[in-house]
Amino acid sequence: MTCSNCKAGYFLYSDNCLPCVDQCNQCKNATTCQHCVDGLYFDNLGQKCVECPDNCANCLDTKTCKKCSKGYYLINKLCLVCISNCIECDSPVCKKCKTGYFWLESKCTDCGINCLKCDHANGCTSCKNGYILTNKICTACNELNSNTCSTCITASFGHIYDYKNFICNRCTDNCLKCTTDAGKNN
């Protein structure tokens, strides 16, 4: 059997696949790496794969970054940090804010208390667990008396949801978890 192509991290030599230098994905021989794993570059002097500078995901050498880590953007071969609460940017302008934030007036703005997702045009569009969206505002389930809320706030041990009256009720004294006839519990 004759090998014609080796898997990543190996090179072909006399019909055999031999290992590249440590942390190398692609090489022509045992001493020269053509492509190190992400976050490393090949140092010709030391003949090994070396870590890229901080916040750089892919580089040519210690001074030339080709791709930055998440939360950073590339400018003049250097990685600069994205603005506060931004997780993806390609310049000082944010492409994606952290969960719970939205882009407004050149910054990632907080969605508001107990709001999980929002946008500038629609306000809050999704609430954190234990809250319900009413008129673009997140309200704790136990503060509402409506049929739109079906669970008590997860942190409120000793309470049970009354599906008949659509409210959260306290369990009996000294009880952390109780059950109704319907089998629902909290």
BADO-638309 format. One record per residue (C-alpha): x, y, z; residue in three letters. Coordinates in steps of 0.001 Angstrom, whole numbers, always signed. Example, Ala and Ser with C-alpha at 12.3 -4.5 7.8 and 13.67 -1.06 7.14 Angstrom:
+12300:-4500:+7800:Ala
+13670:-1060:+7140:Ser
This chain:
+0:+0:+0:Met
+1284:+3467:-947:Thr
+246:+6684:+806:Cys
-275:+9761:-1352:Ser
-1658:+12262:+1166:Asn
-1226:+12628:+4950:Cys
-3633:+13985:+7542:Lys
-3069:+17356:+9270:Ala
+70:+17434:+11413:Gly
+1983:+14956:+9204:Tyr
+4058:+15105:+5999:Phe
+4725:+12519:+3294:Leu
+8226:+11022:+3135:Tyr
+9008:+7846:+1146:Ser
+5373:+6673:+1150:Asp
+5113:+7187:+4935:Asn
+3417:+9880:+6991:Cys
+5818:+11394:+9518:Leu
+4904:+13963:+12208:Pro
+5442:+17689:+11735:Cys
+6983:+19778:+14512:Val
+4785:+20140:+17606:Asp
+1635:+22312:+17128:Gln
+2077:+22334:+13318:Cys
-914:+21579:+11053:Asn
+921:+21529:+7716:Gln
+4605:+20974:+6860:Cys
+6876:+19798:+4040:Lys
+9454:+18180:+6317:Asn
+10251:+17568:+9992:Ala
+11831:+20994:+10534:Thr
+9801:+23475:+8473:Thr
+6194:+24252:+9342:Cys
+3994:+25892:+6711:Gln
+1002:+26443:+8978:His
+829:+26250:+12786:Cys
-2413:+25693:+14692:Val
-4508:+28831:+15286:Asp
-2986:+31224:+17783:Gly
+595:+30205:+16879:Leu
+3137:+31091:+14171:Tyr
+6289:+29298:+13002:Phe
+9523:+30803:+14330:Asp
+12187:+29999:+11701:Asn
+15031:+30733:+14114:Leu
+13789:+28406:+16846:Gly
+12209:+25958:+14366:Gln
+8989:+25694:+16368:Lys
+5462:+27064:+16597:Cys
+5264:+30019:+18995:Val
+2253:+31826:+20511:Glu
+907:+34891:+18726:Cys
+776:+38179:+20660:Pro
-2046:+38690:+23169:Asp
-5551:+38947:+21661:Asn
-4326:+37721:+18253:Cys
-5944:+34528:+16887:Ala
-3756:+34193:+13769:Asn
-417:+35905:+13042:Cys
+2657:+35885:+10801:Leu
+5073:+36834:+13603:Asp
+5181:+38739:+16913:Thr
+4414:+42047:+15180:Lys
+1980:+41046:+12414:Thr
-1472:+39856:+13375:Cys
-3800:+38610:+10593:Lys
-6906:+37885:+12692:Lys
-7846:+39023:+16195:Cys
-9478:+37100:+19026:Ser
-13185:+37619:+19734:Lys
-13793:+41032:+21300:Gly
-10926:+42675:+19355:Tyr
-10520:+44182:+15883:Tyr
-7535:+44462:+13535:Leu
-5992:+47793:+12590:Ile
-2455:+48243:+11218:Asn
-1589:+44588:+12053:Lys
-2467:+45127:+15739:Leu
-5472:+44006:+17774:Cys
-7436:+46684:+19589:Leu
-10225:+45978:+22066:Val
-13844:+46443:+20956:Cys
-15936:+49010:+22784:Ile
-17458:+48047:+26127:Ser
-20130:+45269:+26053:Asn
-19358:+44438:+22400:Cys
-18414:+40865:+21467:Ile
-17845:+41299:+17730:Glu
-16421:+44289:+15876:Cys
-14277:+44938:+12821:Asp
-13480:+48550:+13646:Ser
-14449:+50872:+16476:Pro
-18035:+50143:+15321:Val
-19638:+47151:+17012:Cys
-21234:+44409:+14855:Lys
-22720:+42438:+17774:Lys
-23366:+43525:+21353:Cys
-23383:+41143:+24335:Lys
-26698:+39514:+25257:Thr
-28743:+42073:+27172:Gly
-27359:+45031:+25155:Tyr
-28255:+46726:+21839:Phe
-26458:+49163:+19511:Trp
-27484:+52814:+19952:Leu
-25589:+56055:+19349:Glu
-22165:+54439:+18831:Ser
-22273:+52199:+21904:Lys
-23768:+48999:+23306:Cys
-26624:+50102:+25548:Thr
-28098:+48052:+28406:Asp
-31538:+46587:+27556:Cys
-32818:+47332:+31037:Gly
-33611:+45489:+34231:Ile
-34570:+41806:+33716:Asn
-34590:+42204:+29919:Cys
-32747:+39434:+28051:Leu
-33005:+40702:+24446:Lys
-33978:+44044:+22991:Cys
-33530:+46427:+20097:Asp
-33772:+50166:+19743:His
-36977:+50164:+17684:Ala
-38950:+47608:+19714:Asn
-37542:+47996:+23229:Gly
-37421:+44775:+25224:Cys
-38326:+41714:+23134:Thr
-37511:+38893:+25591:Ser
-37290:+38684:+29392:Cys
-35072:+36778:+31810:Lys
-36479:+33625:+33415:Asn
-39238:+34387:+35920:Gly
-40332:+37596:+34164:Tyr
-42999:+38325:+31570:Ile
-42988:+40930:+28807:Leu
-45792:+43482:+29136:Thr
-45723:+46672:+27044:Asn
-41978:+46226:+26356:Lys
-41228:+46009:+30119:Ile
-40229:+42873:+32042:Cys
-42302:+42324:+35185:Thr
-41826:+39577:+37764:Ala
-44410:+36825:+37318:Cys
-45606:+37030:+40927:Asn
-46375:+40740:+40478:Glu
-48941:+39996:+37769:Leu
-52430:+38615:+38075:Asn
-52907:+37385:+34517:Ser
-53122:+34168:+32582:Asn
-49960:+34979:+30609:Thr
-47576:+33913:+33363:Cys
-47286:+30183:+34076:Ser
-44330:+29869:+36468:Thr
-43253:+31515:+39681:Cys
-39895:+33282:+39849:Ile
-37298:+30506:+39913:Thr
-35553:+31964:+42948:Ala
-38728:+31959:+45050:Ser
-38598:+28584:+46789:Phe
-41601:+27856:+48931:Gly
-44064:+29056:+46296:His
-46309:+27239:+43849:Ile
-48137:+28460:+40774:Tyr
-51935:+28287:+40970:Asp
-52996:+27470:+37397:Tyr
-56658:+28015:+38219:Lys
-56253:+31579:+39526:Asn
-53011:+32420:+37659:Phe
-51037:+33506:+40742:Ile
-48090:+32320:+42834:Cys
-49034:+31081:+46309:Asn
-46855:+30331:+49316:Arg
-46434:+26716:+50385:Cys
-47302:+25870:+53994:Thr
-44950:+27142:+56721:Asp
-41433:+25636:+56701:Asn
-42033:+24005:+53297:Cys
-39528:+24651:+50481:Leu
-41305:+22665:+47755:Lys
-44988:+21816:+47445:Cys
-47297:+20083:+44949:Thr
-50849:+20748:+43819:Thr
-53459:+18153:+42914:Asp
-52477:+18686:+39261:Ala
-48911:+17575:+40059:Gly
-47248:+20895:+39295:Lys
-44604:+21886:+41842:Asn
-42019:+24447:+42788:Asn
